Amino acid sequence: MKINILLPYKEKFDENKASSVSITVRNNLLHTNYLNQIKIFGQDVDNPLFKDNFVGLTYSILSLKGKNKFLAQEMLKIINKDIDKKQLIEIHNRPHLIDLISNNNKFPISMFFHNDPQTMKGSKSINERENILDKCAAIFCVSEYIKKKFLEGIKSDLNKIHVLYNGVQRKIQKFPKKNKEILFVGRLVPEKGVDLYVDAVKSISSYYPEWSFGLIGSFKLGETKINNNFANMVIKNFNKIGCNAKFYGFKNQAFVEKKMQSASIIVIPSLWQEPFGLVAAEAMSNGIAIIASKVGGIPEIVKNNGVLIEHLNLIKLQKHILELINNKKLRENFQKKTWKNFVLSSNNSSQKLDQFRKKIFKNYY
């Protein structure tokens, strides 16, 4: 019995460059009962996570294929040669590969949606999504919001589609000591609202010199070089704020976890419909007071354990940051709630996924 996980080509399954999909797969591997049966296929990297399970593939333009099709076809070559005839294929976030993979093997397929299906090649239309339902054994969505987007206009095979929240690893057993620090963690792009965070910090930081304000991220996750006008503008404006504002750039997961453990407040000012919001789940696991936009899947994670802002703008963001800075009791109450009510552990997510895998193997073999 084998499980073959196909990552998007842009994902780097790397110790130092992993982004959300790779982190989620890594977190599930930590607790799965099928670890010895799993292979992860993705672009070759220098320091792969779970190196014994990883198959790194090097793309060549001479292949005359798109990068994701190249990965899919190379994976199929390998698994179709395997003498084990009980296999499962799990595709992450690349619905346009469904036909290619289903037409070239007889193994069941599971599709994982980490983004809005209606914005992705291969699942934008109702017909395309119905085709995915027809050809997949199961479809997993990272939130009820994403499930709803997939099912718009569809009335059949609803029992194939499931919500599987991304799980995160809580690495500390006791509530951590908190410093007077506020964080933003994420990509430096307009839809993440990072410029609103910078503008809010600019307007209040000089009045609170005992507080520090952190900015962790880059334009493209996994990359340390910034070659984007918007990101460069954000960094330039942030660096002008003063000595209590610190830009860290892109950092690996270990660094982010350490900062989340010590920070008091995290700001997640997304302006787009976040499919899930991994940062929010990670924040809850580390007992941070959360200020976030009430968009997409974020409310499913935060619920009433943090501040959720409808129709977020600069004035609203400033107001809630100042409220938590000035009201220690309220701030600590939110910290305790996120810590106590954290349920999206990678162990729970992994065990739930294993149950689905067991059911698929039972139905097909």
Summary of the structure (lengths in Angstrom):
residues: 365
radius of gyration: 21.1
end to end distance: 10.0
largest distance: 67.5
contacts: 1228
relative contact order: 0.12
helix: 44%
strand: 18%
